[in-house]
């Protein structure tokens, strides 16, 4: 079994790239399995903030246990890899492909662990203009509310440094691909990727819509299903949005100021080029984000969650949770 990881933040075009790569006969994929992050936070490499058990003592006990293993840390990694290999392998066995592709965005936040777990896997690192990423995130899930999106998850401050370090250090076999190139020159970019994987080129993979329908996963957008191949007509939509909204522009400047310029350069968007698309944007303001099921669900959830502990429906939710816990208790 061979693995390829697409390393990308949310809303950088990873689903589009996944669909095109998955159109190749030798690449099988499944939407965002989220297998890696949980085992990266078992206390050895990182930990969770809260758990239904004493996770602090458990972490210390596990570390002590690992020290006594004949192979130490390598034995621990072998055990974790046996778990993920089994699941990846069983899923891959439902196809006749040689590669399994995992494009879970959260993998980008545990790269030091992932590269230890799978040093021989292939890594395709997908970047996009950072502010284009955040604009798409805010418009897709927060109805264009940049401040609400940033308060919920400051994705640029989290993903850019993590991925930039990976790109600079190159600890494993990796290929850096830019979203802007994928949508404007999809055929040569796919050819680069397939060559990196040691696969014969498949020019037809650009028209991913002709392949078997892909399953939707958590976080997957609906936009990619509207087209049969990459389109570049909205590549600078985010720039027009910022050019005509001083409040969003101010927040964008604050976010970028928190990111080391060296990290932006590693993403191939150095400061001297970062603002150019906004300065060049003209014409009418960008249209308001289209409403979709993701936007609606997010708005409803955020509205219900706000001050939930002091609002009447919060008491109802707690009471329902109590009865559910009683009914589901073993």
C-alpha positions in Angstrom: 0.0 0.0 0.0 1.2 3.5 -0.9 0.0 6.7 0.7 -0.2 10.2 -0.6 -1.2 13.1 1.7 -2.5 16.4 0.3 -1.4 18.9 3.0 -3.6 22.0 2.8 -5.6 24.4 5.0 -9.4 24.5 4.7 -10.7 26.3 1.6 -7.5 26.1 -0.4 -8.8 23.9 -3.2 -7.9 20.5 -1.6 -11.2 18.9 -2.6 -10.8 20.1 -6.2 -7.3 18.6 -6.3 -8.5 15.4 -4.6 -11.2 14.9 -7.2 -8.7 15.3 -10.1 -6.1 13.1 -8.5 -8.8 10.6 -7.6 -9.8 10.4 -11.3 -6.6 8.5 -12.0 -7.1 4.8 -12.0 -4.2 4.3 -9.5 -5.4 6.8 -6.9 -8.2 5.9 -4.5 -9.5 8.4 -2.0 -12.2 9.0 0.6 -13.3 12.4 2.0 -11.3 13.5 5.1 -11.0 10.3 7.2 -9.5 12.2 10.2 -7.4 9.3 11.3 -4.2 11.1 12.1 -5.1 14.0 14.5 -6.7 11.8 17.2 -3.6 9.6 17.6 -1.3 12.6 17.5 -3.0 13.8 20.7 -2.6 10.8 22.9 -0.2 12.6 25.2 3.1 11.4 23.7 3.5 14.1 21.0 0.6 16.3 22.0 -2.4 16.2 24.3 -6.0 17.3 24.5 -7.2 20.0 26.8 -10.0 17.8 28.2 -11.0 14.1 28.2 -13.4 11.8 30.1 -10.3 10.2 31.8 -7.2 11.5 33.5 -5.4 12.4 30.3 -2.5 14.1 32.1 -1.5 11.0 34.1 -2.3 8.8 31.1 0.2 10.7 29.0 3.0 10.4 31.6 2.2 6.7 32.1 2.3 6.1 28.3 5.6 7.9 28.0 7.1 5.8 30.8 5.8 2.6 29.2 7.3 3.5 25.8 10.7 4.1 27.4 10.7 0.4 28.6 9.8 -1.0 25.1 12.6 -2.8 23.3 12.5 -0.3 20.4 11.3 2.7 22.4 9.5 5.3 20.4 9.8 3.3 17.2 7.7 0.5 18.7 5.1 3.0 19.6 5.0 4.4 16.1 4.9 0.9 14.7 1.8 0.2 16.8 0.1 3.4 15.7 1.0 2.7 12.1 -0.5 -0.8 12.3 -3.8 0.9 13.3 -3.8 3.4 10.4 -2.3 1.0 7.9 -5.2 -1.4 8.6 -7.9 1.2 8.1 -6.2 2.8 5.0 -5.5 -0.6 3.6 -8.9 -2.0 4.1 -10.4 1.0 2.4 -7.9 0.8 -0.4 -8.8 -2.9 -0.9 -12.3 -1.9 -2.1 -10.6 -0.6 -5.2 -7.9 -1.8 -7.6 -5.7 1.3 -7.1 -2.2 1.4 -5.7 -2.4 4.8 -3.8 -4.7 5.9 -1.0 -5.1 9.7 -0.8 -5.9 11.4 2.4 -6.5 15.2 2.3 -7.8 15.9 5.8 -6.9 19.6 6.5 -6.2 18.9 10.2 -3.2 16.8 9.1 -1.4 20.1 8.4 -1.4 20.9 12.1 0.4 17.7 13.2 3.1 17.5 10.5 6.0 16.7 12.9 4.0 13.6 14.1 2.8 12.6 10.6 6.3 12.7 9.1 7.5 10.4 11.9 4.5 8.1 11.3 4.8 8.0 7.5 8.3 9.1 6.5 8.0 7.2 3.2 4.6 8.5 2.1 4.3 11.1 -0.6 3.2 14.6 0.3 1.6 17.1 -2.0 1.5 20.5 -0.3 -1.2 22.8 -1.6 -1.1 26.5 -0.9 -3.2 29.4 -1.9 -3.1 33.2 -1.3 -3.6 33.3 2.4 -6.3 36.0 2.3 -8.1 34.1 -0.5 -8.2 31.1 1.9 -9.6 33.1 4.7 -12.2 34.9 2.5 -13.4 31.5 1.2 -13.6 30.2 4.8 -15.5 33.2 6.1 -17.9 33.3 3.1 -18.5 29.5 3.0 -19.2 28.9 6.6 -19.9 32.3 8.3 -22.0 34.1 5.7 -19.2 36.6 5.1 -18.6 37.5 8.8 -14.8 37.8 8.9 -14.7 38.7 12.5 -16.9 35.8 13.5 -14.8 33.4 11.4 -11.6 34.6 12.9 -12.9 34.4 16.5 -14.0 30.8 15.8 -10.8 29.6 14.2 -7.8 31.8 13.2 -6.9 29.5 10.4 -4.1 31.6 8.9 -2.2 32.0 12.1 -2.5 28.3 12.7 -1.9 26.8 9.2 0.6 29.2 7.6 3.4 28.7 10.1 2.9 24.9 10.4 3.0 24.4 6.6 5.7 26.9 6.0 8.1 25.1 8.3 7.3 21.8 6.5 8.0 23.4 3.1 11.3 24.9 4.3 12.6 21.8 6.1 11.4 19.2 3.5 11.8 16.3 5.9 10.0 13.9 3.6 9.3 13.6 -0.2 7.1 16.5 -1.0 5.8 18.5 -4.0 4.6 22.1 -3.6 1.6 23.0 -5.7 -0.2 26.4 -5.8 -3.9 26.6 -6.1 -3.7 29.5 -8.5 -1.7 27.2 -10.9 -4.1 24.3 -10.5 -7.1 26.3 -11.7 -5.3 28.2 -14.5 -3.0 25.4 -15.7 -4.5 22.2 -14.4 -3.1 19.8 -17.0 0.6 20.5 -16.4 0.1 20.6 -12.7 -1.5 17.2 -12.7 1.2 15.9 -14.9 3.8 17.1 -12.3 1.9 15.4 -9.5 1.5 12.1 -11.3 5.2 12.2 -12.2 6.0 12.8 -8.5 3.9 9.7 -7.6 5.6 7.7 -10.2 2.4 7.3 -12.2 1.7 7.5 -15.9 0.1 10.8 -16.8 -3.7 10.8 -17.3 -4.7 14.0 -19.1 -8.4 13.1 -18.7 -8.2 13.4 -14.9 -8.5 17.2 -15.4 -12.2 16.6 -16.2 -12.9 15.0 -12.9 -16.6 15.3 -13.4 -16.6 12.5 -15.9 -15.2 10.1 -13.2 -17.3 8.2 -10.7 -19.2 10.5 -8.3 -17.2 11.2 -5.2 -18.7 10.9 -1.7 -19.0 14.1 0.3 -17.3 14.4 3.6 -17.1 16.6 6.6 -16.1 20.1 5.5 -16.3 19.4 1.8 -17.7 22.3 -0.1 -20.5 22.1 -2.7 -18.9 24.4 -5.2 -16.6 21.8 -6.7 -19.6 19.6 -7.6 -21.0 22.4 -9.8 -18.2 22.1 -12.3 -16.7 19.2 -14.3 -13.2 20.7 -14.3 -11.2 23.5 -12.7 -12.4 27.1 -13.4 -10.5 30.3 -12.8 -13.3 32.9 -13.2 -13.4 33.6 -9.4 -9.7 33.4 -8.6 -9.6 37.1 -7.6 -13.0 37.4 -6.1 -11.5 37.7 -2.6 -9.4 40.7 -3.8 -12.4 42.7 -4.9 -14.1 41.9 -1.6 -11.2 43.4 0.4 -10.8 46.4 -2.0 -14.3 47.5 -1.2 -14.5 46.7 2.5 -12.2 48.7 4.8 -13.3 46.7 7.9 -12.3 43.4 6.3 -9.1 45.0 5.0 -8.2 46.1 8.5 -8.7 42.6 9.9 -6.7 41.1 7.0 -3.8 43.4 7.8 -3.9 42.4 11.5 -3.9 38.7 10.5 -1.0 39.1 8.1 1.0 41.2 10.7 0.9 38.2 13.1 2.6 35.9 10.5 6.3 35.8 10.0 7.2 37.2 6.6 9.5 34.2 6.1 6.5 31.9 6.4 4.6 33.9 3.8 7.5 33.6 1.5 7.6 29.9 1.9 4.0 29.9 0.7 5.2 31.8 -2.3 3.3 34.9 -1.3 5.9 37.3 0.1 4.8 40.6 1.5 5.8 42.6 -1.6 3.4 40.5 -3.7 0.7 39.7 -1.1 -1.3 43.0 -1.5 -0.9 43.4 -5.2 -4.2 41.6 -6.2 -6.1 43.9 -3.9 -4.5 47.0 -5.3 -5.3 45.8 -8.8 -8.9 44.9 -8.0 -11.4 47.3 -9.5 -15.0 47.6 -10.7 -18.0 46.7 -8.7 -17.7 45.2 -5.2 -17.7 41.4 -5.0 -21.1 39.9 -4.8 -22.4 38.6 -1.4 -21.5 35.0 -0.7 -24.1 32.5 -2.0 -26.2 30.8 0.6 -25.8 27.1 0.9 -26.4 24.3 3.4 -23.0 24.8 5.1 -23.7 28.5 5.6 -27.2 27.9 6.9 -26.0 25.2 9.4 -23.2 27.3 10.7 -25.4 30.4 11.2 -28.0 28.3 13.1 -25.3 26.7 15.3 -23.6 29.9 16.1 -26.9 31.6 16.9 -27.9 28.8 19.2 -24.5 28.6 20.9 -24.2 32.3 21.7 -24.7 32.8 25.5 -26.3 29.3 25.6 -25.6 28.9 29.4 -27.7 32.0 30.2 -30.5 31.6 27.7 -33.7 29.5 28.1 -32.9 27.0 25.4 -29.6 26.3 27.1 -31.5 24.8 30.0 -33.5 22.6 27.6 -30.4 21.4 25.8 -28.8 20.5 29.2 -31.9 18.6 30.2 -32.1 16.7 26.9 -28.4 15.9 27.3 -29.0 14.5 30.8 -31.8 12.2 29.6 -29.7 11.1 26.6 -26.7 10.3 28.9 -29.0 8.2 31.1 -30.6 6.4 28.3 -27.3 5.6 26.5 -25.4 4.7 29.7 -24.2 1.0 29.8 
